[in-house]
Amino acid sequence: MRFIVFTALALMSQMASAETVQVKYLGPVSLDAFTCTDVHENSDIARICYDKKERYMVIKLNKTYYHYCEIDAATVTSLQNARSKRDYFQTNIRGSGSDGPFDCRTHPIPKKYKN
């Protein structure tokens, strides 16, 4: 009986653990503090995850997660509500290659997400 209870508790703790994703140029990031939205439209954007407290977004483009720093909630909401999420992302969020309005190379990554 103890074995069954122990096994059940172990399985429940595994299920309760947060999802972790591999973010390009950073490494593993736990999504436990994020609110995530799956995107169900014909777009290269598949998922948008946002930690409002840290102003930090992780976005899945095709099969790769990328991160954006110091991004405000209004911008993320506008992205989520945009008719074309790809167009909104390209115009308002994505950088030029070396910089952008929320580029984590020029805006600090929240300490709790640094590896």
Secondary structure as GFF3:
##gff-version 3
##sequence-region A 1 115
A	DSSP	alpha_helix	2	16	.	.	.	ID=ss1
A	DSSP	beta_strand	20	23	.	.	.	ID=ss2
A	DSSP	beta_strand	27	30	.	.	.	ID=ss3
A	DSSP	beta_strand	35	38	.	.	.	ID=ss4
A	DSSP	beta_strand	45	51	.	.	.	ID=ss5
A	DSSP	beta_strand	56	61	.	.	.	ID=ss6
A	DSSP	beta_strand	64	69	.	.	.	ID=ss7
A	DSSP	alpha_helix	73	81	.	.	.	ID=ss8
A	DSSP	alpha_helix	85	92	.	.	.	ID=ss9
A	DSSP	three_ten_helix	111	113	.	.	.	ID=ss10
###
